[in-house]
Amino acid sequence: MAEAQKRLSHTTLKRRQRFHPKRDVRPAVLAKANRLVISAAAFIGLSFLTIVILQAVLG
């Protein structure tokens, strides 16, 4: 494992992490998608809690 890390130079690792405009998704698009996923998860969670509370109150 250590030998594999020695073979990969620091510049190779840096080059692999850099943004490539033609191949990679733009960081702004990823941020927008992350916000959408978080808001959808929050909406589902709040809906679930609302239904559970309503059932406890009414049932």
N, C-alpha and C positions, 0 to 999 in steps of 0.2 A: 504494500500500500504506500509506504514512504517512497519507494522507488518510482512509482507512477507519478507521485506529486513532484519528485525531483525532475522527471522528464519534462513535465509541463512548466515552461518558463513563466515568469510573471507577466510578460507581454502577451503570451498566448491566452492566459486567463483574462486579461484586461480586454483583449481584442474580441473575445467570445461574448463578453457582457455588453459591449457597446451596441447602441441602437443602429440598426441597418434600415434605411428608409424604404427600400423596395421589398424587403422580406418580412420585416417585423410590423406588428401593430403599433400605431402611434401611442405614446404614453398617455396622451389626452383621451384617446378612445378607451384605453384600459381604465383610466380613472372614472370615466363616465359609466362604464359597464359595472365597475365596483360599486359606485353609488346606487345604480339601479338595483343591483342584487341586494345591497344592504337595505334599501327602502322597501323592496318587495318582501324580504324576510321580516322586517319590522312590521309591515302591514299584516302579514300572515300571523305573526305572533300575537299582535294586538287583537286581531279578529278572534283567534282561538281563546284568548283570555276573556274577551267580552262574552263569547258564547258560554264559557264555563261559569262565569259570574252570573249571567242571566239565568242559566239553568239552576244554579244554587239558590238564587233569590226567588224564582218563580216555582221551582219544583219542590 
